Amino acid sequence: MSARKKVARLLLLFLMAVTLCTVPALAAGGEAGGGSVADAVEQTWSDAAGQIKTVVDSVVFPALSMILAIAFFAKLAMAYFDYRKHAQFEWTGLVILFVCLIFVLLAPGYIWGIVGIE
C-alpha cells in the first residue's frame, strides 16, 4: 500500500473521529423559545458581574495602588538623591506617578458606572 493511501486513510479516520465526538453548542430554546446566544452571554455576564466587581475592588485596585505607591516613593527617593548630587529636582516622573496613583484610587467610584455595574 502506498504512503499516500495510508496518510489518506489515517486522515479520514481522524476526521470521522472528530465528527463523531463533536457536540453542537446551541442556546436553549432556539427561535420558538426566544433563546439566543446573545441572551445566554448576557445572562452569564449578569450572573458573574457581582463577583467580578468584588474581585476587582478587593484585589486588582489595591494591588495597583500598592505598586504605584511603591514606585512613587522610590522615584521620590531617587529624585532627592539626584537633587543632592546635581542641585536640580526632576518633577516629571513624580507627577506622572502621582496622577496615576490618584486615578487608581478614584477609579472604583466611577469605572463601574461606565461599565454598567452599580
Sequence and secondary structure as in RCSB ss.txt:
>XXXX:A:sequence
MSARKKVARLLLLFLMAVTLCTVPALAAGGEAGGGSVADAVEQTWSDAAGQIKTVVDSVVFPALSMILAIAFFAK
LAMAYFDYRKHAQFEWTGLVILFVCLIFVLLAPGYIWGIVGIE
>XXXX:A:secstr
  HHHHHHHHHHHHHHHHHHH      SSHHHHT  HHHHHHHHHHHHHHHHHHHIIIIIHHHHHHHHHHHHHHH
HHHHHHHHHHHS    HHHHHHHHHHHHHHHHHHHHHHHHT  
